[in-house]
Amino acid sequence: MWEKIRIIFTIPELRQKILLTLLFLAIYRVGWQIPLPIVDRDQMTAHFSQSGGLGDVLQQVAVFSASQLNQATIFGLGIMPYISASIIFQLLGSVYKPLEELQKEGEAGRKKINEYTRYATVVLCLLQSYMYLRYLVSVSAAQPLRPLISESIWVLMDPNSESYSFLASAAWQLAAVLTMTAGTVFLMWLGEQIDEFGIGNGISLLIMAGILAGMPGAAFQLWERTTPQLGGSGNDLGIEHLIVLAAMFVAVVFGVVYITQGQRRIPTQSAKHVRGRRVFGGARQYLPLRVNQAGVMPIIFASSLLMVPMILFNQLSQAYPTTIMSDLANIFQRGTSFTYNLVYVGLIYFFCYFWTAITFNPKDMAENLKNFGTFIPGYRPGKRTADYLEKVMVRITYVGAGFLALVAIIPTVISGAMNVPFLVASFYGGTGLLIAVSVAFDLVQKIDSHLVMRNYKGLLERT
């Protein structure tokens, strides 16, 4: 393995790509730590750690978007607006005819859609950053939480203060909104630079960097709560908890690699044709269909959708402390509710089929096979082939959705059953680990393509 790593850095082009990628990721991590000049970071940390459901939700969002909403930094929004804009245009492309035609125009159409996505990202950044800052202002208006915003800014915003100035308040809010918007746009540009000059998918690497950066903190939190006793004591964890988490870590890594590589290979055969005295074609090949066609998107959709009733009913139960509101809040309480887990699994299955239906078109694939003179033995080209491909995809998507549901639900169950912090469980056996392993595996495959192109063995090949 060390010899293969040495070979990687002896290839000038590959070495330059890797070093540039590391430089871009370092820039992201530096900006991730720079706060806006408006907040007291200690007070914000204390507030969101005591806010219960809201702090938990912000931690969950941070896993998917490389953001830091519990600290108002210049990269506080992460790349969440860009991901949202990309998903919106992905969905619109299947229902809006002009966008569908742009997708079929190849490289020119893709560039145009990317341009629209960037514009939509800026709009979403302005809206989300303004709403986030208004939330900070509203929280700071409460006396115990007023230090959330530094005193030098608060006196400009407090109408009861002698130094109150509406223009100064508006200027501060505008500057903060533009700063957070510029931070997200810079991250979007950084991801595109990694795509063009570095190695790997830029946006995915930014998300993975954010996940990996939080793992040492989760490990330290786990270590602080661990005792050398069996069964633990009080809220502390015992040795058996560490064994379960370690086994879960190995199992999820193995499962992610297995399912990511999992394919249903459909045999195909090309038609023979004669040119002069030579016969071409007739070779038997296969058409690979991925078991997990939807990737991690169903988990992101399901988690985001379940945040709405969880936050809503928690707020309503606090405002109207009745039995019905308390029951509804308990139903959608993550980690302790069977109903929540059941709905979570159902939504993952739904979004798996939904996302696969958008990204996989059996009619187009059957038409392409027909145009290239290739057919599936036993099925006529055209509609029969499309129906067969759709039936196969429905079956393998069921397996892929089951795997995603298992990976997504394990941290929730473990967090509630063993009293493990959800931050620890999600990093060492759930969605965060799924994303990190998938992106790392894709990165290794791209490095392998450079090695194989120069007649070296890949990282995953045996020596």
Secondary structure as GFF3:
##gff-version 3
##sequence-region A 1 463
A	DSSP	alpha_helix	2	10	.	.	.	ID=ss1
A	DSSP	alpha_helix	12	32	.	.	.	ID=ss2
A	DSSP	alpha_helix	41	50	.	.	.	ID=ss3
A	DSSP	alpha_helix	53	65	.	.	.	ID=ss4
A	DSSP	alpha_helix	80	92	.	.	.	ID=ss5
A	DSSP	alpha_helix	97	103	.	.	.	ID=ss6
A	DSSP	alpha_helix	107	140	.	.	.	ID=ss7
A	DSSP	three_ten_helix	143	148	.	.	.	ID=ss8
A	DSSP	alpha_helix	151	157	.	.	.	ID=ss9
A	DSSP	alpha_helix	166	197	.	.	.	ID=ss10
A	DSSP	alpha_helix	202	224	.	.	.	ID=ss11
A	DSSP	alpha_helix	239	261	.	.	.	ID=ss12
A	DSSP	beta_strand	263	270	.	.	.	ID=ss13
A	DSSP	beta_strand	273	275	.	.	.	ID=ss14
A	DSSP	beta_strand	278	280	.	.	.	ID=ss15
A	DSSP	beta_strand	284	290	.	.	.	ID=ss16
A	DSSP	alpha_helix	297	319	.	.	.	ID=ss17
A	DSSP	alpha_helix	323	331	.	.	.	ID=ss18
A	DSSP	alpha_helix	338	359	.	.	.	ID=ss19
A	DSSP	alpha_helix	362	371	.	.	.	ID=ss20
A	DSSP	beta_strand	374	375	.	.	.	ID=ss21
A	DSSP	alpha_helix	383	417	.	.	.	ID=ss22
A	DSSP	alpha_helix	422	427	.	.	.	ID=ss23
A	DSSP	alpha_helix	431	453	.	.	.	ID=ss24
###
